[in-house]
Amino acid sequence: MPAAPVRRLALLGGGFSTEDDGLLDDWTLGHARTPRPKVCFVPTASGDAPGYVEKFLAAYRSRACEPTVLSLFRRELDDEALRTFLLSQDVVYVGGGNTANLLAVWRVHGVDRLLREAYERGTLLCGISAGANCWADGSHTDSFGPLTHLSDGLGLLSGSVCPHYDSEPGRRSSYRAAVATGALAAGWALEDGVGALFTDGQPTEAVTRAPEARLYRVEPDGAGDARESAVACRPLVAGP
């Protein structure tokens, strides 16, 4: 019998939308299952913002991949074609924006179920900000204005996720408080510049394009607070 596909997802603290060096984008593509992968950008969380789409295409057309975009606000594919399209992708890259809106729109169109099926078949799922939040059981988000917890997600990664841990005021203290009180389960906090790969739900690699950036495991300390454990990250460097 053939071996079961490896299930992988990556949480990104940067990439084409925030940096010009392309280090995290190249790292992400390096984990695709083929040398020239099909890469689908899903900009739902931004309302399919045209500028965001163009930035993705500009960054990925020059790479060894076949980039495409899935638009849901002006959807053109019927259910069968949508399933065929998503299951044919080697990488699905979800952009940032509003996590709560992202999840709601996906469920209306059945994309949540299709992404779960793609994951089980070996498609690499990844994303930044809301595109990192969506894979977990819950996340730390500004979907409703002020920073708060969202006990909702696809549940492909156990626990919770917090992006922008070092770059947005209030993120660190608010996420720690949510984990300490049990509003969110223990989880992963990403500083900007970090990439974290999970294989079959377990952390298997952490990298950073910024020497000072860190990935943290955040858990209740049993005394009403939360503790952080830094994860060693391999520095990414530009090629010659």
Residue pairs with C-beta under 8 A, 6 or more apart in sequence:
5 120
5 121
5 122
6 122
6 199
6 200
7 119
7 120
7 122
7 156
7 199
7 200
7 201
8 31
8 122
8 124
8 125
8 197
8 198
8 199
8 200
9 119
9 124
9 125
9 126
9 135
9 156
9 157
9 197
9 198
10 28
10 31
10 124
10 125
10 126
10 127
10 195
10 196
10 197
10 198
11 126
11 127
11 132
11 135
11 161
11 163
11 188
11 190
11 194
11 195
11 196
11 198
12 24
12 28
12 126
12 127
12 128
12 131
12 132
12 190
12 194
12 195
13 24
13 128
13 132
13 163
13 164
13 190
13 191
13 192
13 193
13 194
13 195
13 213
14 24
14 128
14 192
14 193
14 194
14 195
14 209
15 24
15 25
15 28
15 93
15 128
16 22
16 25
16 55
16 56
16 58
16 59
16 60
17 52
17 55
17 56
17 95
17 96
17 128
18 128
18 192
19 193
19 209
21 209
21 238
22 59
22 63
23 209
23 236
23 237
23 238
24 193
24 195
24 207
24 209
24 236
25 59
25 60
25 63
26 63
27 195
27 207
27 236
28 91
28 93
28 124
28 126
28 195
29 37
29 39
29 63
29 64
29 65
29 91
31 124
31 197
32 39
32 65
32 90
32 91
32 124
33 90
33 122
33 124
34 90
35 64
36 64
36 65
36 66
37 65
37 66
37 89
37 90
37 91
37 124
38 65
38 66
38 68
38 88
38 89
38 90
38 91
39 60
39 65
39 66
39 67
39 68
39 89
39 90
39 91
39 92
39 93
40 67
40 68
40 69
40 70
40 85
40 86
40 89
40 91
40 92
40 93
41 53
41 56
41 57
41 60
41 67
41 68
41 69
41 70
41 93
41 95
42 69
42 70
42 72
42 92
42 93
42 94
42 95
42 111
42 127
42 131
43 49
43 52
43 53
43 56
43 69
43 71
43 95
43 97
44 70
44 72
44 73
44 94
44 95
44 97
44 101
44 102
44 105
44 106
44 111
45 94
45 95
45 96
45 97
45 98
45 99
45 101
45 102
45 129
45 130
45 131
45 134
46 52
46 95
46 96
46 97
46 98
47 73
47 97
47 101
48 71
48 72
48 73
48 74
49 97
52 95
53 69
53 71
56 67
56 69
56 93
56 95
57 67
57 69
60 67
61 67
65 91
68 85
68 89
70 85
70 86
70 111
72 105
72 106
72 109
72 111
73 105
75 82
75 109
77 85
79 110
82 109
82 110
82 111
82 114
83 114
83 117
86 92
86 111
86 114
86 115
86 118
86 123
87 114
87 117
87 118
87 121
87 123
89 118
89 123
90 123
90 124
91 123
91 124
91 125
91 126
92 115
92 118
92 123
92 124
92 125
92 126
93 126
93 127
93 131
94 102
94 125
94 126
94 127
94 128
94 130
94 131
94 134
95 127
95 128
95 129
95 130
95 131
96 127
96 128
96 129
96 130
96 131
97 129
97 130
98 130
98 143
99 130
99 133
99 134
99 139
99 141
99 143
99 150
99 153
100 141
100 143
100 144
100 150
100 152
101 143
102 130
102 131
102 134
103 112
103 134
103 152
103 153
103 154
105 111
106 112
106 115
106 134
112 154
115 125
115 154
116 154
116 156
118 125
119 125
119 156
125 135
125 156
127 134
127 135
128 163
129 163
129 164
130 141
130 143
132 139
132 161
132 163
132 190
133 139
133 140
133 141
133 150
133 153
133 161
133 163
134 153
134 154
135 153
135 154
135 156
135 157
135 161
136 153
136 154
136 155
136 156
136 157
136 158
136 159
136 160
136 161
136 187
136 188
137 151
137 153
137 155
137 157
137 158
137 159
137 160
137 185
138 149
138 150
138 151
138 152
138 153
138 159
138 160
138 161
138 184
138 185
138 187
139 149
139 150
139 152
139 153
139 160
139 161
139 162
139 184
140 147
140 148
140 149
140 150
140 160
140 161
140 162
140 163
140 171
140 174
140 175
140 178
140 184
141 147
141 148
141 149
141 150
142 148
142 168
143 150
147 168
147 170
147 171
147 174
148 174
148 178
149 160
149 178
149 183
149 184
151 183
151 184
153 161
156 201
157 188
157 198
157 201
158 185
158 201
159 185
159 186
159 187
159 188
160 178
160 179
160 184
160 185
160 186
160 187
160 188
161 187
161 188
161 189
161 190
162 171
162 175
162 187
162 188
162 189
162 190
162 218
163 190
164 171
164 190
164 191
164 192
165 171
165 172
165 175
165 189
165 190
165 191
165 216
166 172
166 191
166 192
166 213
166 214
167 191
167 192
172 189
175 184
175 189
175 218
176 218
176 225
176 226
176 228
177 183
177 226
178 184
179 185
179 186
179 187
179 218
179 219
179 220
179 226
180 220
180 221
180 224
180 225
180 226
182 220
186 217
186 218
186 219
186 220
187 217
187 218
188 196
188 203
188 215
188 216
188 217
188 218
189 215
189 216
189 218
189 228
190 196
190 215
191 210
191 213
191 214
191 215
191 216
192 210
192 213
193 208
193 209
193 210
193 213
194 206
194 207
194 208
194 210
194 213
194 214
194 215
194 233
195 206
195 207
195 208
195 209
195 236
196 203
196 205
196 206
196 207
196 215
196 231
197 203
197 204
197 205
197 206
198 204
203 231
205 234
206 215
206 231
206 232
206 233
206 234
207 233
207 234
207 235
207 236
208 214
208 215
208 233
208 234
208 235
208 236
209 235
209 236
211 235
213 233
214 230
214 231
214 233
215 230
215 231
215 233
216 228
216 229
216 230
216 231
217 228
217 229
217 231
218 226
218 227
218 228
218 229
219 226
219 227
219 229
220 226
220 227
221 227
